[in-house]
Amino acid sequence: MTQYRITCPDCGGAIVTAFPEAMVWELCPVCRRHIWDRYDVWLADVHHTSESRTALGRQGSANN
């Protein structure tokens, strides 16, 4: 499952979620001032994908 990291432009705090669009209109849990909007969701970074981790694990075991 792909996870996304959304970073608060006010305080620099970040949250990791599988559904960044669900964070729209929520308060930043760190500073409690910034309200996430669609622009924040568009800027979300891909944080982790389990598919790529599995592929790397397979590749690593083939080299051993």
N, C-alpha and C positions, 0 to 999 in steps of 0.2 A: 504494500500500500504506500502510495506517495504521501509524504507529509511536507507541509510548507511552514516556513518561518516568517512571521510578520513582525517587523520592527517598528516601534513607536517613534515618530519623528520628534516628539517632545523630550522624552527621557532616555531613549535608546534601549528601553526594555524590549524583550522579544517574547513571543509566544509561538509554540509549535502546534499545528493542528492539521488534521486530514482534510478539513472542509473550511478553507479560509473565508469563503463567502458567508458562512454562518457567523462570522465575527463582525459583520457590518452592523453598526449602531451600538456596539458594545463598548464599554469603557476599558481603557488599558488597565490591566491588573496591577501594574507597577506604580504608575503615577496617579491613576484614578482621575486624570484630567482630559486626556485625549480620547475622542470617540472615533473608533475605527470607521473608515468610509471605503467606498469602492476603490478609490485611488490607492489606499494602503493594500488592499487585496491584490490589485494589479502588480504592485511592487513586491509581492511575497516571493521569497526565495525557496527553491526546492531544497528541503533539508535532508531527506532520507527516503530512499526507495528500497523496499525489501527485495524487489526483483534484482536490482543491481548488486546488492549484497550477496544474494544467492549465486548469481553468475560469477562474482569474484571468488566466492568460496569454491565453486566447481573448478575454476581456472587454477586456483592455488593448489588444490588437491591433485590435479593432473600433472603439475610440475614436480611433485614430490617423488 
